[in-house]
Amino acid sequence: NMAESMNVSRTTIRNAISRLVTMRLVEHKQGKGTFVAVPDPKKGNPFAAAMSAQNASIYDLLEVRMGLECIAASLAAQRAEPSDIRAIKQSVDEMRQQISKGGLGSRADISFHMAIAYATKNPLHIQVMKTFYDYLSHGIMESLSSLYEDPQNIHVITRQHEDILTAITKMDPELAYRTMHDHIEYVKNFFKEKKK
């Protein structure tokens, strides 16, 4: 069974499954077992719905991300395991490769921020960030592409990602917070100027 194959107790497995149920990543069907949850396309992403209903802009979203992601970077600097650092580094490398081939690197950008969220080890933080990026990867991709159209922006953002990675690798929470703050502030300023 699962407990034996993973060399952990049944209680650990039960707790992990109940956490996944709470996060709505799996669902428990009475008498049938536990299954991976299939999102209901009719319900859509609650974030997308809220943004649309409130007429919120990408700038509004970035203000919220500023709070969440600076904390995430700081927590990641305290809690990241070697596998987390590898995942963050891999997304930085992927972004560089995509850009060198003439791509935008926007997919790798999302992977980068999600890898940091996972490194927080906080299931709620991971779920909130997942909701953001599920939405980002659909609606906001078009907006982000305007940011990436200028090679200068791509160069700055890649360097900022490298600085954030360095701070997390050094396990320096304050530096991680600051470098993430500078990164999101840069993106915010781009959209602020664009609005004028």
SVG drawing of the C-alpha trace seen along z (x, -y; Angstrom):
<svg xmlns="http://www.w3.org/2000/svg" viewBox="-21 -59 46 61">
<polyline fill="none" stroke="black" stroke-width="0.4" points="0.0,0.0 0.9,-3.7 2.1,-3.9 4.6,-1.0 5.8,-2.1 6.6,-5.6 7.9,-4.3 5.6,-6.5 2.8,-5.8 -0.9,-5.5 -1.6,-8.6 0.9,-10.6 -0.8,-9.5 -4.3,-10.3 -3.2,-13.8 -1.6,-14.4 -4.8,-13.3 -7.0,-15.4 -4.8,-18.4 -5.1,-17.7 -8.9,-17.4 -9.0,-20.8 -6.9,-22.3 -9.5,-20.8 -6.7,-19.0 -8.3,-15.6 -11.8,-14.7 -13.2,-11.9 -16.1,-9.9 -18.0,-7.9 -17.4,-4.2 -15.3,-4.6 -12.1,-6.2 -10.0,-9.3 -9.6,-10.8 -7.7,-13.7 -10.2,-16.6 -11.2,-17.6 -11.8,-21.4 -15.3,-22.4 -14.8,-24.7 -18.2,-26.3 -17.0,-27.5 -13.7,-28.8 -11.0,-30.4 -12.4,-32.4 -9.6,-34.9 -10.4,-35.5 -14.1,-36.0 -13.2,-38.4 -10.9,-40.4 -13.4,-40.7 -16.3,-41.6 -14.2,-44.2 -12.7,-45.5 -9.3,-45.0 -6.2,-45.6 -2.9,-43.8 -1.5,-46.6 -4.0,-45.7 -2.9,-42.1 0.7,-43.1 0.0,-45.0 -1.4,-41.8 1.5,-39.8 3.9,-42.2 2.7,-41.2 2.5,-37.5 5.7,-37.0 8.0,-39.0 6.9,-36.9 7.2,-33.8 10.8,-34.6 11.7,-35.3 10.1,-32.0 11.8,-30.1 15.2,-31.5 14.5,-30.0 12.9,-26.7 14.1,-25.7 15.6,-22.3 18.3,-21.4 15.5,-20.1 13.7,-23.5 16.8,-25.4 17.3,-23.1 13.8,-23.7 14.2,-27.5 17.5,-27.4 16.1,-25.2 13.4,-27.8 16.1,-30.6 18.1,-28.4 15.0,-27.6 14.1,-31.3 17.6,-32.1 17.3,-29.3 13.9,-30.3 15.0,-33.9 18.2,-32.9 16.0,-31.1 13.9,-34.2 11.1,-33.2 9.5,-35.3 10.5,-33.1 7.1,-33.8 6.3,-30.1 9.7,-29.8 8.8,-33.0 5.7,-31.4 7.6,-28.2 10.1,-30.4 7.5,-32.0 5.7,-28.7 9.0,-27.0 9.5,-29.7 5.9,-29.2 6.5,-25.4 9.7,-26.2 7.7,-28.1 6.3,-24.6 3.0,-26.4 0.1,-24.5 -2.1,-27.6 0.5,-29.8 1.0,-27.2 -2.7,-27.1 -3.1,-30.9 -0.2,-31.2 -1.5,-28.4 -4.8,-30.3 -2.8,-33.4 -0.7,-31.6 -3.5,-29.5 -5.1,-32.9 -1.8,-34.5 -1.1,-31.8 -4.4,-32.6 -5.6,-36.2 -2.5,-38.1 -0.1,-36.4 -1.1,-38.9 -0.3,-41.8 3.0,-40.2 4.0,-39.7 4.1,-43.5 6.6,-43.6 8.7,-41.0 8.6,-42.7 11.4,-45.1 14.7,-43.1 15.9,-45.5 13.1,-44.4 13.9,-40.8 17.5,-41.4 16.6,-43.2 14.0,-40.6 16.4,-37.7 19.0,-39.4 16.4,-40.0 15.4,-36.4 19.1,-35.4 19.4,-37.9 16.4,-36.3 17.8,-32.8 21.1,-33.9 19.4,-35.3 17.4,-32.1 20.5,-30.0 22.4,-32.1 19.4,-31.5 19.2,-35.3 15.5,-36.0 15.9,-39.8 17.8,-39.9 15.3,-37.5 12.4,-39.8 14.3,-42.9 15.2,-41.3 11.7,-40.1 10.3,-43.5 12.6,-45.2 11.5,-42.7 7.8,-43.2 8.2,-46.9 10.0,-47.0 7.1,-45.1 4.6,-47.4 6.3,-50.5 6.3,-49.2 2.5,-48.8 2.0,-52.1 3.9,-53.9 1.9,-51.9 -1.4,-53.1 -0.5,-56.8"/>
</svg>
